[in-house]
Structure formats: structure tokens, C-alpha cells
Amino acid sequence: MLGFQLFSEAVSLGALNLHSKTPRPVDQESEDVGSGVAAYASLALANAQKQGQLYEAVASRDLIGQAKEIHLERDKISGHEAFLLLTKVSSKTNTKLREVAEGFVRTGVLPSTITD
């Protein structure tokens, strides 16, 4: 059995364990091939994580934009003021900005804890 740590930029992504169907000693060639496969697997995992983060960021940006647009129309305020209002709610309620925007877009109501 060979085990390789999968990492990218000093961040651990997991491990790759290789097993043989037949009992035999591990030779240098097996280690070299396994090391190469582990390097490619690390790249693939890191890229998949970055892509997922990018998709999430775009979705969050769109949701925050929708919440801002609702405020623009309903409250007749600027985009900057709408964003500041959302961030104020986020800060006072200790809730992620994306979650505040999502709740507002879904219900049309901000948490009642914000009075000023």
C-alpha cells in the first residue's frame, strides 16, 4: 500500500491510498507513478474547489443585487445606501450578508431587530 497526501498551496485536500491486488514490495517506479497521480489529483481537487467557490460567489453577488434592487425600488434609496443597509443588518444580526439578502428577497422583510 502507498499513501500520498493531496495538498495545494500548503492546504491539505485529503489523501490518495493505492493498494495492490497482489502482495509485493513497493518499488521506486510505483512510488514515482503514485506521486505523479497524486500531483494531478491535487490539481483537479483544488480546481474543483475553486470553481465551486466561484459559482457560490456569483450566486451570492446576484442575490445581494436582487436585494439591493428591491430596496432601490421600494425605499427610493441609492444602490450604495441599499448595500449599507444590508451590511448593517448583517453586522447587527451576526448573519452572513448572503443569508440576509436571501431572506429579504424571499420574504421582503428585514429582521425587526434593526430599528435605526
N, C-alpha and C positions, 0 to 999 in steps of 0.2 A: 504494500500500500504506500502511496505517495500522497502527501498533503501539501497544498500551496495556499498561502494567504493571498486573497484578492484585495488589492488596495489601489487607490488613486489619490495622488496628492496627499499622502500621509493619512488618508481616511480609509479605514477598513471596510470592505464591501462584503466580506464573507470568506469562504474557503472553498477550494476545489480539492476533493479527495478522489484519487484514482485507485482503482482496485484491479487486480489481475484475476483472470479465471483460473489460472494455474499457479501453483506455488513456485516462485523462482526469485532469486535475489534481484534487487533493484540495481540496474547498471547506469552508467553515466548517460547513455543515449536516452533512456527512459526519463531520467531527471531533466535533460535538456528539452525533450519534446513536451513534457509536462509543464515545464517552466514557460515555454512558448505559448502553450494553450492557455495557461493561467494569465499571461500578459494580455492576450486577446480577449479573454473572458472579462478581465478587469476593465478594459476599454469599453467593451459592449455594455457592461453593467453601469459604468459611470455615465456613458452617453444616454442610456435609457433613463437614468435618474434625472439627468439634466433636462432631457426632453419633457419628462413628466412635470418637472418644476416649471418649465417654460409654459406648458399648457395651463397649469394651475395659475400662473401669474397673469396670463392673458385673460383667463376666465374671471379672475378677481378684478382685474382692471375694467373689464366690461361691466361687471356687476356694480362696481363703485361708480362708474359712469352713468349707469341707469339710475342709481340713487341720486346722483347729482342732478340729473335731468328732471327728475320728479320734483326736487326742491326748487330748481330754476323756474319750473312752470307754476308750481303751487304757491311758493313763497315769494316769487319775483325777486330773487337774490342772484348774485353773480355766481359763476362756477367756483370761484375761489372761496366765497363765503359758504357755499354748499359743502365744499370739501372740508373747510374748517369746522363746520357744524358736525359733520360725520366723524371727524377725528376727535372732536371734543367728546362726543358720545362714547366713542371707542375708549378713550382715555378714562373717562369718569366711571364707566361700567366695567373697565378692565376686560374688554371684549375685543377680539380682533376686528380690524376695520372691515374686512371682507364679511364677517358674520353680521356686523351692524348693517352694512349695505344690503346683505341678503335678506335680513329680517324686515328692513324698511321697504324693499322692493316687493316682498311677499305680502306684507300687511298694510303698508302705507303709514305706519306709525313708528315713531322712535320711542325708546324706553322712557317712561314717565319720570325717571329719576333726574332727568335734565330739565331744570326749571329756569335757568338764566341764559 
